[in-house]
């Protein structure tokens, strides 16, 4: 599987995952989003898009913190 394909899976997956999180289970969606974000990083690193890599890593850190501590306003 090429890096471009992984990037597409990751990006489109994040769109679908956002809908899943809004209507079904936000905490699970945060964990799934971590995986989807992680598989897109190699493409951006190869293309030397460091600002995008840093942004994705920052968002992953926020999502991980939220997923582990629980999502405010959501029942667990």
HELIX and SHEET records of a PDB file:
HELIX    1   1 UNK A    3  UNK A   23  1                                  21    
HELIX    2   2 UNK A   26  UNK A   46  1                                  21    
HELIX    3   3 UNK A   50  UNK A   69  1                                  20    
END                                                                             
